[in-house]
Amino acid sequence: MKQIGIVVLETYRRQVKSWSFLLLVLSPFIFLLLSFGVGYLSATATKGNAEKVAIIAAPKQLTQQLVVDQKNTTTRYQTVATAQKALSNKDLKGYLVVKKTAGRLQATYHGTEKLSQTQSSHFLQVLAAYQQSLNLQQAKLNQQQLTALQTTPQLRQKVTHVDKNNDDAVKLVSFMLLLFLMYFILLTYTTTVAQDIASEKGTKIMEVIFSSMPARNYFYGKILGTLSVIITHLLIYVLGGIAFFLMAPQLAITKKVFNENHELITKVLGNLANLNLLYVLLGVIIFTVLAALCGSLVVRPEDTSKAIQPVMYLVMVGFFGALTLGQTDDNLIVKVASFIPFLSSFFMPIRLINEHPAGWQVGLSLLLLLASTVGLSVYVGNLYSGLILQTDDVGMLKSFRRGLKIK
C-alpha cells in the first residue's frame, strides 16, 4: 500500500502542477467572468439618460404616478419641444405625452425604441385607473352605486398536479449538464492517461521501478492518482458552484435571473448531487483504465491518438446515443444500454432524471458497472508489466498478444 501511495502522490503532484491542468480548471470560470463582464458592460454602456422616457402629462397629478422609477422615467422635461430636443440629442429613449380631451385620456409615445414591457404595462395600468376615476366622476353615481362598482372578483387556486413544463425544463437542464460534464471529463483525461503511460513505455526507469515493486501496484497507483486529479477538478467546480449559488442573489447582474429561476436551479442541483455522481465517477474510472490499456500498446507517444480511438468511439457512442435518445420516454434502447458497462454511465443517469427506475434495476446496473470496473482494472494490472516493457513496434494487436504471454 505504501508503494501505491507513493505512485498516487507523484502522479497527482505532476498533473496538478502542470499549466494544462490550471488552464483546464480555470477556463470555465474565465469564460463565465468574460460573459458576465461583457454583458454587464454592454448593459451599463447603454444605460443612463438615453434609456429614459420623459413624462409630459397635462393632468399634473398623473406625472408622478406614471414614473416607473428614476432610472427609466424622468419628469425633467416640461414641454414637448424640450423633450424633442433631448430625443434628437439622444439623451432620451422617447417621451410620453398625455392629454385630457372631453373627459378622455389620450397618451402618445414618441421615441427611437419601443417601450419595455414593464414601462408599457405600468403606463396602461396608471392611465386605466385614472380614466376610471374620470368616468365615475362624469357618471355622478351615488355612494351605493360606487360601492357596487368597487366589488372585485375573487380568484382561488387549488393546484393538484406538478407543473409539467417546469418539470420538463428541470429534466432537460439536468440531462444536458450531466451529459456534457461526462463527455468533457472523459475526452480530457482519457487522452492524458494514455499519453502519460505511452511516454513511459520501454524506458529504463520502468525496469528499475518494476524491479522494486509489482507492476500492477504501479498501475493501480497511476489510475488512483489520475482519479484523485479528476476528483480535485470536480471539487473545484463544486466549490465554485456553491460560491456562485450563494453570491448570485447578491450580485446586480445575476440577482434578477437567479431569483426568477431559483426553484429550477435548486432542482437541477438536486438531480446532479445524487446517485448520478457515482455513475460519473465509475464511468470515469472504467474509461480511464481502458485508455491506459490502449496507451500501453503503442511504442511512440505520438501514436497515442491512434491508440485511444476505440475509447473515443465508445465515448461518442454513449454521448451521442444519450443525446439522441435521452429525451425519449420509455425507450427500450435506453433501458438496455443502462445495464451495459461503459454505456450505463451515460444512460442510467438519464433514467434517474427522467423517470424512477425500480431499485433492483439501479442496483443491478451499479453492480455490473462496479464489477466491470474492478475486473478490468485487475486484468490490465496483471498484464501491465508485459505490455509496458515492450519496445518493438509490432502493432497494437500483436503487442497485446505478447503481453498475454509475458504475464
BATIKOL-886251 format. One record per residue (C-alpha): residue number from 1; x, y, z. Coordinates in nm, 4 decimals, always signed. Example, Ala and Ser with C-alpha at 12.3 -4.5 7.8 and 13.67 -1.06 7.14 Angstrom:
<rs>
+-----+----------+----------+----------+
| num |        X |        Y |        Z |
+-----+----------+----------+----------+
|   1 |  +1.2300 |  -0.4500 |  +0.7800 |
|   2 |  +1.3670 |  -0.1060 |  +0.7140 |
+-----+----------+----------+----------+
</rs>
This chain:
<rs>
+-----+----------+----------+----------+
| num |        X |        Y |        Z |
+-----+----------+----------+----------+
|   1 |  +0.0000 |  +0.0000 |  +0.0000 |
|   2 |  +0.2881 |  +0.2351 |  +0.0735 |
|   3 |  +0.4277 |  +0.1794 |  -0.2761 |
|   4 |  +0.0886 |  +0.2510 |  -0.4313 |
|   5 |  +0.0574 |  +0.5649 |  -0.2175 |
|   6 |  +0.3917 |  +0.6965 |  -0.3438 |
|   7 |  +0.2866 |  +0.6455 |  -0.7070 |
|   8 |  -0.0518 |  +0.8087 |  -0.6389 |
|   9 |  +0.1129 |  +1.1125 |  -0.4808 |
|  10 |  +0.3710 |  +1.1503 |  -0.7581 |
|  11 |  +0.1108 |  +1.1141 |  -1.0341 |
|  12 |  -0.1204 |  +1.3602 |  -0.8613 |
|  13 |  +0.1539 |  +1.6137 |  -0.7958 |
|  14 |  +0.2866 |  +1.6023 |  -1.1518 |
|  15 |  -0.0534 |  +1.6519 |  -1.3143 |
|  16 |  -0.1874 |  +1.9161 |  -1.0753 |
|  17 |  +0.1272 |  +2.1292 |  -1.1040 |
|  18 |  +0.1072 |  +2.1393 |  -1.4840 |
|  19 |  -0.0093 |  +2.4516 |  -1.6681 |
|  20 |  -0.2540 |  +2.2433 |  -1.8703 |
|  21 |  -0.4425 |  +2.1418 |  -1.5548 |
|  22 |  -0.4553 |  +2.5014 |  -1.4332 |
|  23 |  -0.5913 |  +2.6246 |  -1.7659 |
|  24 |  -0.8361 |  +2.3343 |  -1.7805 |
|  25 |  -0.9782 |  +2.4169 |  -1.4380 |
|  26 |  -0.9862 |  +2.7938 |  -1.4814 |
|  27 |  -1.1170 |  +2.8089 |  -1.8391 |
|  28 |  -1.4897 |  +2.7692 |  -1.7465 |
|  29 |  -1.4592 |  +3.0362 |  -1.4755 |
|  30 |  -1.2762 |  +3.2697 |  -1.7138 |
|  31 |  -1.5448 |  +3.2122 |  -1.9761 |
|  32 |  -1.8238 |  +3.2883 |  -1.7275 |
|  33 |  -1.6487 |  +3.6009 |  -1.5994 |
|  34 |  -1.5926 |  +3.7281 |  -1.9528 |
|  35 |  -1.9534 |  +3.6530 |  -2.0482 |
|  36 |  -2.0969 |  +3.8310 |  -1.7446 |
|  37 |  -1.8421 |  +4.1117 |  -1.7786 |
|  38 |  -1.9188 |  +4.1781 |  -2.1432 |
|  39 |  -2.2911 |  +4.1557 |  -2.0767 |
|  40 |  -2.2684 |  +4.3921 |  -1.7808 |
|  41 |  -2.0536 |  +4.6447 |  -1.9679 |
|  42 |  -2.2848 |  +4.6321 |  -2.2680 |
|  43 |  -2.5862 |  +4.6861 |  -2.0443 |
|  44 |  -2.4305 |  +4.9705 |  -1.8461 |
|  45 |  -2.2915 |  +5.1360 |  -2.1586 |
|  46 |  -2.6414 |  +5.1806 |  -2.2981 |
|  47 |  -2.7991 |  +5.2940 |  -1.9714 |
|  48 |  -2.8312 |  +5.6452 |  -1.8397 |
|  49 |  -3.0408 |  +5.9257 |  -1.9874 |
|  50 |  -3.0563 |  +5.7528 |  -2.3276 |
|  51 |  -3.2718 |  +5.4788 |  -2.1725 |
|  52 |  -3.5185 |  +5.7147 |  -2.0047 |
|  53 |  -3.8691 |  +5.8090 |  -2.1098 |
|  54 |  -3.9829 |  +6.1642 |  -2.0388 |
|  55 |  -4.3335 |  +6.2073 |  -1.8929 |
|  56 |  -4.5286 |  +6.5102 |  -2.0157 |
|  57 |  -4.8825 |  +6.4935 |  -1.8748 |
|  58 |  -5.1494 |  +6.7621 |  -1.8957 |
|  59 |  -5.3164 |  +6.6447 |  -1.5724 |
|  60 |  -5.0188 |  +6.7228 |  -1.3447 |
|  61 |  -5.1260 |  +6.4736 |  -1.0793 |
|  62 |  -5.0637 |  +6.1997 |  -1.3347 |
|  63 |  -4.6970 |  +6.2862 |  -1.3815 |
|  64 |  -4.5623 |  +6.1258 |  -1.0630 |
|  65 |  -4.7961 |  +5.8277 |  -1.0924 |
|  66 |  -4.6591 |  +5.7483 |  -1.4381 |
|  67 |  -4.2990 |  +5.7411 |  -1.3158 |
|  68 |  -4.1863 |  +5.3765 |  -1.3144 |
|  69 |  -3.8555 |  +5.4509 |  -1.1430 |
|  70 |  -3.5831 |  +5.7136 |  -1.1602 |
|  71 |  -3.3685 |  +5.5037 |  -1.3956 |
|  72 |  -3.6319 |  +5.4501 |  -1.6647 |
|  73 |  -3.8508 |  +5.7604 |  -1.6478 |
|  74 |  -3.7991 |  +6.1296 |  -1.5851 |
|  75 |  -4.0137 |  +6.4386 |  -1.5258 |
|  76 |  -3.7318 |  +6.6771 |  -1.6052 |
|  77 |  -3.8777 |  +6.7921 |  -1.9381 |
|  78 |  -4.1913 |  +7.0040 |  -1.9032 |
|  79 |  -4.2698 |  +7.0707 |  -2.2694 |
|  80 |  -4.2819 |  +6.8707 |  -2.5899 |
|  81 |  -4.0227 |  +7.0987 |  -2.7501 |
|  82 |  -3.7585 |  +7.0333 |  -2.4836 |
|  83 |  -3.8312 |  +6.6602 |  -2.4948 |
|  84 |  -3.7966 |  +6.6567 |  -2.8757 |
|  85 |  -3.4618 |  +6.8336 |  -2.8497 |
|  86 |  -3.3387 |  +6.5836 |  -2.5891 |
|  87 |  -3.4557 |  +6.2974 |  -2.8111 |
|  88 |  -3.2681 |  +6.4347 |  -3.1120 |
|  89 |  -2.9563 |  +6.4673 |  -2.8936 |
|  90 |  -3.0015 |  +6.1019 |  -2.7901 |
|  91 |  -3.0492 |  +6.1983 |  -2.4264 |
|  92 |  -3.3847 |  +6.0178 |  -2.4171 |
|  93 |  -3.5272 |  +5.6942 |  -2.5487 |
|  94 |  -3.8573 |  +5.8712 |  -2.6008 |
|  95 |  -4.1277 |  +6.0802 |  -2.4385 |
|  96 |  -4.4895 |  +6.0156 |  -2.3409 |
|  97 |  -4.7445 |  +6.2925 |  -2.3942 |
|  98 |  -5.0735 |  +6.2599 |  -2.2030 |
|  99 |  -5.3679 |  +6.4900 |  -2.2736 |
| 100 |  -5.7256 |  +6.5003 |  -2.1461 |
| 101 |  -5.9843 |  +6.5775 |  -2.4121 |
| 102 |  -6.3586 |  +6.5703 |  -2.3434 |
| 103 |  -6.3119 |  +6.3569 |  -2.0346 |
| 104 |  -6.0912 |  +6.1041 |  -2.2132 |
| 105 |  -5.7191 |  +6.0491 |  -2.1692 |
| 106 |  -5.5063 |  +6.0303 |  -2.4826 |
| 107 |  -5.1466 |  +5.9122 |  -2.4431 |
| 108 |  -4.8961 |  +5.9146 |  -2.7298 |
| 109 |  -4.5430 |  +5.7828 |  -2.7119 |
| 110 |  -4.2681 |  +5.9161 |  -2.9408 |
| 111 |  -3.9274 |  +5.7517 |  -2.9405 |
| 112 |  -3.6408 |  +5.5771 |  -3.1171 |
| 113 |  -3.7069 |  +5.2467 |  -2.9354 |
| 114 |  -4.0186 |  +5.0647 |  -2.8237 |
| 115 |  -4.1331 |  +5.0859 |  -2.4647 |
| 116 |  -4.0200 |  +4.7978 |  -2.2484 |
| 117 |  -4.2825 |  +4.5528 |  -2.1251 |
| 118 |  -4.2511 |  +4.6942 |  -1.7723 |
| 119 |  -4.2949 |  +5.0539 |  -1.8889 |
| 120 |  -4.5865 |  +4.9730 |  -2.1187 |
| 121 |  -4.7720 |  +4.7737 |  -1.8517 |
| 122 |  -4.7175 |  +5.0423 |  -1.5870 |
| 123 |  -4.8360 |  +5.3244 |  -1.8126 |
| 124 |  -5.1503 |  +5.1344 |  -1.9141 |
| 125 |  -5.2304 |  +5.0456 |  -1.5532 |
| 126 |  -5.1977 |  +5.4045 |  -1.4299 |
| 127 |  -5.3884 |  +5.5510 |  -1.7249 |
| 128 |  -5.6691 |  +5.2958 |  -1.6892 |
| 129 |  -5.7076 |  +5.3714 |  -1.3182 |
| 130 |  -5.7154 |  +5.7468 |  -1.3789 |
| 131 |  -5.9622 |  +5.7090 |  -1.6673 |
| 132 |  -6.1852 |  +5.5006 |  -1.4409 |
| 133 |  -6.1887 |  +5.7769 |  -1.1816 |
| 134 |  -6.2822 |  +6.0297 |  -1.4513 |
| 135 |  -6.5636 |  +5.8041 |  -1.5722 |
| 136 |  -6.7039 |  +5.7726 |  -1.2202 |
| 137 |  -6.6975 |  +6.1495 |  -1.1748 |
| 138 |  -6.8831 |  +6.2044 |  -1.5014 |
| 139 |  -7.1417 |  +5.9342 |  -1.4229 |
| 140 |  -7.2395 |  +6.1126 |  -1.0957 |
| 141 |  -7.3212 |  +5.7917 |  -0.9114 |
| 142 |  -7.4456 |  +5.7725 |  -0.5535 |
| 143 |  -7.2495 |  +5.6041 |  -0.2742 |
| 144 |  -7.4325 |  +5.2707 |  -0.3042 |
| 145 |  -7.3629 |  +5.2529 |  -0.6760 |
| 146 |  -6.9985 |  +5.3432 |  -0.6218 |
| 147 |  -6.9663 |  +5.0664 |  -0.3629 |
| 148 |  -7.1212 |  +4.8155 |  -0.6032 |
| 149 |  -6.8782 |  +4.9143 |  -0.8782 |
| 150 |  -6.5833 |  +4.8632 |  -0.6457 |
| 151 |  -6.6692 |  +4.4951 |  -0.5938 |
| 152 |  -6.3787 |  +4.2843 |  -0.7210 |
| 153 |  -6.3705 |  +3.9186 |  -0.8282 |
| 154 |  -6.2055 |  +3.6558 |  -0.6094 |
| 155 |  -5.9568 |  +3.4064 |  -0.7524 |
| 156 |  -5.8525 |  +3.0931 |  -0.5659 |
| 157 |  -5.6014 |  +2.8340 |  -0.6819 |
| 158 |  -5.6107 |  +2.4671 |  -0.5871 |
| 159 |  -5.3152 |  +2.3003 |  -0.7580 |
| 160 |  -5.3291 |  +1.9204 |  -0.7543 |
| 161 |  -5.0603 |  +1.8416 |  -1.0125 |
| 162 |  -4.6988 |  +1.9300 |  -1.0777 |
| 163 |  -4.6168 |  +2.1962 |  -1.3362 |
| 164 |  -4.5132 |  +1.9707 |  -1.6256 |
| 165 |  -4.3448 |  +2.2487 |  -1.8231 |
| 166 |  -4.1243 |  +2.3431 |  -1.5291 |
| 167 |  -4.0523 |  +1.9759 |  -1.4593 |
| 168 |  -3.9506 |  +1.9216 |  -1.8231 |
| 169 |  -3.7170 |  +2.2219 |  -1.8076 |
| 170 |  -3.5505 |  +2.0827 |  -1.4942 |
| 171 |  -3.5014 |  +1.7442 |  -1.6603 |
| 172 |  -3.3600 |  +1.8968 |  -1.9782 |
| 173 |  -3.1102 |  +2.1223 |  -1.7991 |
| 174 |  -3.0020 |  +1.8419 |  -1.5636 |
| 175 |  -2.9632 |  +1.5993 |  -1.8530 |
| 176 |  -2.7544 |  +1.8402 |  -2.0633 |
| 177 |  -2.5267 |  +1.9428 |  -1.7765 |
| 178 |  -2.4571 |  +1.5851 |  -1.6711 |
| 179 |  -2.4050 |  +1.4620 |  -2.0264 |
| 180 |  -2.1616 |  +1.7356 |  -2.1269 |
| 181 |  -1.9771 |  +1.7061 |  -1.7948 |
| 182 |  -1.9176 |  +1.3351 |  -1.8589 |
| 183 |  -1.8136 |  +1.3957 |  -2.2191 |
| 184 |  -1.5755 |  +1.6789 |  -2.1296 |
| 185 |  -1.4038 |  +1.4879 |  -1.8481 |
| 186 |  -1.3677 |  +1.1662 |  -2.0467 |
| 187 |  -1.2248 |  +1.3337 |  -2.3559 |
| 188 |  -0.9746 |  +1.5232 |  -2.1439 |
| 189 |  -0.8481 |  +1.2617 |  -1.9013 |
| 190 |  -0.8531 |  +0.9509 |  -2.1196 |
| 191 |  -0.6125 |  +1.1259 |  -2.3557 |
| 192 |  -0.3980 |  +1.2465 |  -2.0648 |
| 193 |  -0.3668 |  +0.8981 |  -1.9125 |
| 194 |  -0.2914 |  +0.7301 |  -2.2442 |
| 195 |  -0.0180 |  +0.9833 |  -2.3285 |
| 196 |  +0.1335 |  +0.9581 |  -1.9808 |
| 197 |  +0.1590 |  +0.5791 |  -1.9971 |
| 198 |  +0.2790 |  +0.5755 |  -2.3590 |
| 199 |  +0.5622 |  +0.8149 |  -2.2692 |
| 200 |  +0.6864 |  +0.5701 |  -2.0024 |
| 201 |  +0.6715 |  +0.2569 |  -2.2156 |
| 202 |  +1.0021 |  +0.0827 |  -2.2834 |
| 203 |  +1.2118 |  +0.3209 |  -2.0714 |
| 204 |  +1.4899 |  +0.2027 |  -1.8393 |
| 205 |  +1.3302 |  +0.3764 |  -1.5428 |
| 206 |  +1.0279 |  +0.1452 |  -1.5723 |
| 207 |  +1.2548 |  -0.1600 |  -1.5499 |
| 208 |  +1.4069 |  -0.0178 |  -1.2321 |
| 209 |  +1.0639 |  +0.0591 |  -1.0843 |
| 210 |  +0.9253 |  -0.2851 |  -1.1650 |
| 211 |  +1.2288 |  -0.4473 |  -1.0036 |
| 212 |  +1.1361 |  -0.2834 |  -0.6739 |
| 213 |  +0.7548 |  -0.3090 |  -0.6862 |
| 214 |  +0.4912 |  -0.5171 |  -0.8671 |
| 215 |  +0.3823 |  -0.3689 |  -1.1993 |
| 216 |  +0.0159 |  -0.3989 |  -1.1054 |
| 217 |  +0.0739 |  -0.1843 |  -0.7933 |
| 218 |  +0.2354 |  +0.0817 |  -1.0087 |
| 219 |  -0.0600 |  +0.0674 |  -1.2475 |
| 220 |  -0.3117 |  +0.0962 |  -0.9638 |
| 221 |  -0.1186 |  +0.3947 |  -0.8322 |
| 222 |  -0.1304 |  +0.5653 |  -1.1732 |
| 223 |  -0.5052 |  +0.5127 |  -1.2029 |
| 224 |  -0.5754 |  +0.6263 |  -0.8452 |
| 225 |  -0.3500 |  +0.9292 |  -0.8925 |
| 226 |  -0.5371 |  +1.0312 |  -1.2061 |
| 227 |  -0.8681 |  +0.9687 |  -1.0297 |
| 228 |  -0.7532 |  +1.1985 |  -0.7475 |
| 229 |  -0.6802 |  +1.4694 |  -1.0047 |
| 230 |  -1.0287 |  +1.4292 |  -1.1529 |
| 231 |  -1.1891 |  +1.4456 |  -0.8075 |
| 232 |  -0.9885 |  +1.7619 |  -0.7339 |
| 233 |  -1.1058 |  +1.9063 |  -1.0643 |
| 234 |  -1.4702 |  +1.8288 |  -0.9876 |
| 235 |  -1.4366 |  +1.9518 |  -0.6291 |
| 236 |  -1.3132 |  +2.2890 |  -0.7531 |
| 237 |  -1.6181 |  +2.3121 |  -0.9782 |
| 238 |  -1.8473 |  +2.2126 |  -0.6898 |
| 239 |  -1.6974 |  +2.4766 |  -0.4603 |
| 240 |  -1.7155 |  +2.7334 |  -0.7388 |
| 241 |  -2.0789 |  +2.6412 |  -0.7995 |
| 242 |  -2.1625 |  +2.6730 |  -0.4290 |
| 243 |  -1.9902 |  +3.0116 |  -0.4144 |
| 244 |  -2.1827 |  +3.1292 |  -0.7204 |
| 245 |  -2.5089 |  +2.9913 |  -0.5767 |
| 246 |  -2.4545 |  +3.1953 |  -0.2593 |
| 247 |  -2.3316 |  +3.5103 |  -0.4356 |
| 248 |  -2.5742 |  +3.5198 |  -0.7303 |
| 249 |  -2.8710 |  +3.6584 |  -0.5276 |
| 250 |  -2.6488 |  +3.9452 |  -0.4100 |
| 251 |  -2.4936 |  +4.0442 |  -0.7455 |
| 252 |  -2.6767 |  +4.3053 |  -0.9502 |
| 253 |  -2.6059 |  +4.1359 |  -1.2831 |
| 254 |  -2.7392 |  +3.7942 |  -1.1724 |
| 255 |  -2.9890 |  +3.8783 |  -0.8980 |
| 256 |  -3.2960 |  +3.9064 |  -1.1200 |
| 257 |  -3.2255 |  +3.5932 |  -1.3268 |
| 258 |  -3.1375 |  +3.3897 |  -1.0176 |
| 259 |  -3.4484 |  +3.4907 |  -0.8240 |
| 260 |  -3.6745 |  +3.4151 |  -1.1215 |
| 261 |  -3.5209 |  +3.0688 |  -1.1689 |
| 262 |  -3.4355 |  +2.9798 |  -0.8084 |
| 263 |  -3.6640 |  +2.6751 |  -0.7986 |
| 264 |  -3.5296 |  +2.5410 |  -1.1296 |
| 265 |  -3.1667 |  +2.5863 |  -1.0191 |
| 266 |  -3.2315 |  +2.4122 |  -0.6870 |
| 267 |  -3.3973 |  +2.1128 |  -0.8549 |
| 268 |  -3.1187 |  +2.0848 |  -1.1141 |
| 269 |  -2.8567 |  +2.0787 |  -0.8396 |
| 270 |  -3.0590 |  +1.8101 |  -0.6643 |
| 271 |  -3.0555 |  +1.5972 |  -0.9804 |
| 272 |  -2.6779 |  +1.6314 |  -1.0094 |
| 273 |  -2.5819 |  +1.5826 |  -0.6446 |
| 274 |  -2.7180 |  +1.2310 |  -0.6010 |
| 275 |  -2.6568 |  +0.8790 |  -0.7335 |
| 276 |  -2.5661 |  +1.0270 |  -1.0711 |
| 277 |  -2.2291 |  +1.1364 |  -0.9315 |
| 278 |  -2.1458 |  +0.7735 |  -0.8524 |
| 279 |  -2.2177 |  +0.6780 |  -1.2129 |
| 280 |  -1.9968 |  +0.9632 |  -1.3339 |
| 281 |  -1.7156 |  +0.8514 |  -1.1023 |
| 282 |  -1.7340 |  +0.4827 |  -1.2006 |
| 283 |  -1.7659 |  +0.5772 |  -1.5665 |
| 284 |  -1.4531 |  +0.7911 |  -1.5483 |
| 285 |  -1.2589 |  +0.5078 |  -1.3791 |
| 286 |  -1.3537 |  +0.2355 |  -1.6276 |
| 287 |  -1.2843 |  +0.4576 |  -1.9297 |
| 288 |  -0.9532 |  +0.5681 |  -1.7760 |
| 289 |  -0.8457 |  +0.2061 |  -1.7272 |
| 290 |  -0.9368 |  +0.1262 |  -2.0882 |
| 291 |  -0.7425 |  +0.4333 |  -2.2077 |
| 292 |  -0.4424 |  +0.3202 |  -2.0007 |
| 293 |  -0.4574 |  -0.0205 |  -2.1699 |
| 294 |  -0.4633 |  +0.1431 |  -2.5135 |
| 295 |  -0.1750 |  +0.3747 |  -2.4203 |
| 296 |  +0.0379 |  +0.0786 |  -2.3135 |
| 297 |  +0.0009 |  -0.0840 |  -2.6568 |
| 298 |  +0.1973 |  +0.1799 |  -2.8519 |
| 299 |  +0.5729 |  +0.2387 |  -2.8537 |
| 300 |  +0.5816 |  +0.6054 |  -2.9532 |
| 301 |  +0.3846 |  +0.8717 |  -2.7585 |
| 302 |  +0.2880 |  +1.0390 |  -3.0867 |
| 303 |  +0.0847 |  +0.7276 |  -3.1734 |
| 304 |  -0.1356 |  +0.7736 |  -2.8676 |
| 305 |  -0.4097 |  +0.9498 |  -3.0633 |
| 306 |  -0.4476 |  +0.6409 |  -3.2814 |
| 307 |  -0.4312 |  +0.4029 |  -2.9866 |
| 308 |  -0.7183 |  +0.5635 |  -2.7961 |
| 309 |  -0.9533 |  +0.5799 |  -3.0948 |
| 310 |  -1.1538 |  +0.2792 |  -2.9667 |
| 311 |  -1.2036 |  +0.4629 |  -2.6370 |
| 312 |  -1.3090 |  +0.7815 |  -2.8171 |
| 313 |  -1.5549 |  +0.5890 |  -3.0347 |
| 314 |  -1.7066 |  +0.4265 |  -2.7274 |
| 315 |  -1.7364 |  +0.7647 |  -2.5537 |
| 316 |  -1.9010 |  +0.9161 |  -2.8613 |
| 317 |  -2.1455 |  +0.6251 |  -2.8902 |
| 318 |  -2.2503 |  +0.6845 |  -2.5298 |
| 319 |  -2.2627 |  +1.0629 |  -2.5666 |
| 320 |  -2.4486 |  +1.0901 |  -2.8969 |
| 321 |  -2.6696 |  +0.7940 |  -2.8143 |
| 322 |  -2.7734 |  +0.9574 |  -2.4884 |
| 323 |  -2.8110 |  +1.2950 |  -2.6597 |
| 324 |  -3.0380 |  +1.1452 |  -2.9262 |
| 325 |  -3.2440 |  +0.9072 |  -2.7148 |
| 326 |  -3.2235 |  +1.0737 |  -2.3753 |
| 327 |  -3.5437 |  +1.2765 |  -2.4108 |
| 328 |  -3.7477 |  +0.9809 |  -2.5394 |
| 329 |  -3.9622 |  +0.8405 |  -2.2617 |
| 330 |  -3.9739 |  +0.4646 |  -2.2072 |
| 331 |  -3.7198 |  +0.3860 |  -2.4818 |
| 332 |  -3.6083 |  +0.0213 |  -2.4973 |
| 333 |  -3.2551 |  +0.1072 |  -2.6166 |
| 334 |  -3.2057 |  +0.3428 |  -2.3215 |
| 335 |  -3.3251 |  +0.0740 |  -2.0803 |
| 336 |  -3.0959 |  -0.1932 |  -2.2258 |
| 337 |  -2.7941 |  +0.0407 |  -2.2504 |
| 338 |  -2.8373 |  +0.1405 |  -1.8857 |
| 339 |  -2.7205 |  -0.2107 |  -1.7892 |
| 340 |  -2.4212 |  -0.2286 |  -2.0270 |
| 341 |  -2.0886 |  -0.1310 |  -1.8625 |
| 342 |  -1.9309 |  +0.1806 |  -2.0202 |
| 343 |  -2.2665 |  +0.2867 |  -2.1696 |
| 344 |  -2.4546 |  +0.2654 |  -1.8385 |
| 345 |  -2.2596 |  +0.5695 |  -1.7144 |
| 346 |  -2.4409 |  +0.7734 |  -1.9799 |
| 347 |  -2.7827 |  +0.6079 |  -1.9893 |
| 348 |  -2.8742 |  +0.5171 |  -1.6306 |
| 349 |  -2.8351 |  +0.8787 |  -1.5048 |
| 350 |  -3.0790 |  +0.9780 |  -1.7802 |
| 351 |  -3.3321 |  +0.7285 |  -1.6483 |
| 352 |  -3.2778 |  +0.8562 |  -1.2938 |
| 353 |  -3.3507 |  +1.2105 |  -1.4126 |
| 354 |  -3.6443 |  +1.1373 |  -1.6458 |
| 355 |  -3.8147 |  +0.8549 |  -1.4552 |
| 356 |  -3.7866 |  +0.6466 |  -1.1418 |
| 357 |  -3.6469 |  +0.3033 |  -1.2313 |
| 358 |  -3.7020 |  +0.0216 |  -0.9854 |
| 359 |  -3.4463 |  -0.0137 |  -0.7093 |
| 360 |  -3.3350 |  -0.3561 |  -0.8320 |
| 361 |  -3.2635 |  -0.2099 |  -1.1772 |
| 362 |  -3.0410 |  +0.0625 |  -1.0340 |
| 363 |  -2.8707 |  -0.1891 |  -0.8051 |
| 364 |  -2.8085 |  -0.4360 |  -1.0892 |
| 365 |  -2.6754 |  -0.1609 |  -1.3153 |
| 366 |  -2.4372 |  -0.0370 |  -1.0453 |
| 367 |  -2.3250 |  -0.3900 |  -0.9632 |
| 368 |  -2.2453 |  -0.4666 |  -1.3285 |
| 369 |  -2.0592 |  -0.1375 |  -1.3713 |
| 370 |  -1.8642 |  -0.1805 |  -1.0469 |
| 371 |  -1.7764 |  -0.5441 |  -1.1244 |
| 372 |  -1.6634 |  -0.4500 |  -1.4755 |
| 373 |  -1.4524 |  -0.1625 |  -1.3437 |
| 374 |  -1.2804 |  -0.3774 |  -1.0818 |
| 375 |  -1.2432 |  -0.6711 |  -1.3207 |
| 376 |  -1.0905 |  -0.4604 |  -1.5989 |
| 377 |  -0.8559 |  -0.2876 |  -1.3530 |
| 378 |  -0.7292 |  -0.6215 |  -1.2160 |
| 379 |  -0.6957 |  -0.7676 |  -1.5659 |
| 380 |  -0.4964 |  -0.4718 |  -1.7038 |
| 381 |  -0.2890 |  -0.4599 |  -1.3849 |
| 382 |  -0.1839 |  -0.8217 |  -1.4357 |
| 383 |  -0.0921 |  -0.7510 |  -1.7999 |
| 384 |  +0.0806 |  -0.4209 |  -1.7298 |
| 385 |  +0.4356 |  -0.5476 |  -1.6888 |
| 386 |  +0.4249 |  -0.7467 |  -2.0116 |
| 387 |  +0.2809 |  -0.4520 |  -2.2026 |
| 388 |  +0.4841 |  -0.1615 |  -2.0686 |
| 389 |  +0.8287 |  -0.3211 |  -2.1063 |
| 390 |  +0.7879 |  -0.3991 |  -2.4763 |
| 391 |  +0.9994 |  -0.1884 |  -2.7126 |
| 392 |  +0.9230 |  -0.3437 |  -3.0516 |
| 393 |  +0.6795 |  -0.1596 |  -3.2772 |
| 394 |  +0.4728 |  -0.4590 |  -3.3856 |
| 395 |  +0.1282 |  -0.3025 |  -3.3775 |
| 396 |  -0.1370 |  -0.2855 |  -3.1086 |
| 397 |  -0.2850 |  -0.6317 |  -3.1598 |
| 398 |  +0.0492 |  -0.8153 |  -3.1608 |
| 399 |  +0.1673 |  -0.6095 |  -2.8646 |
| 400 |  -0.1440 |  -0.7163 |  -2.6732 |
| 401 |  -0.0871 |  -1.0827 |  -2.7601 |
| 402 |  +0.2732 |  -1.0602 |  -2.6400 |
| 403 |  +0.1547 |  -0.9066 |  -2.3160 |
| 404 |  -0.0752 |  -1.2037 |  -2.2604 |
| 405 |  +0.2173 |  -1.4423 |  -2.2989 |
| 406 |  +0.4620 |  -1.2434 |  -2.0851 |
| 407 |  +0.2237 |  -1.2096 |  -1.7893 |
+-----+----------+----------+----------+
</rs>
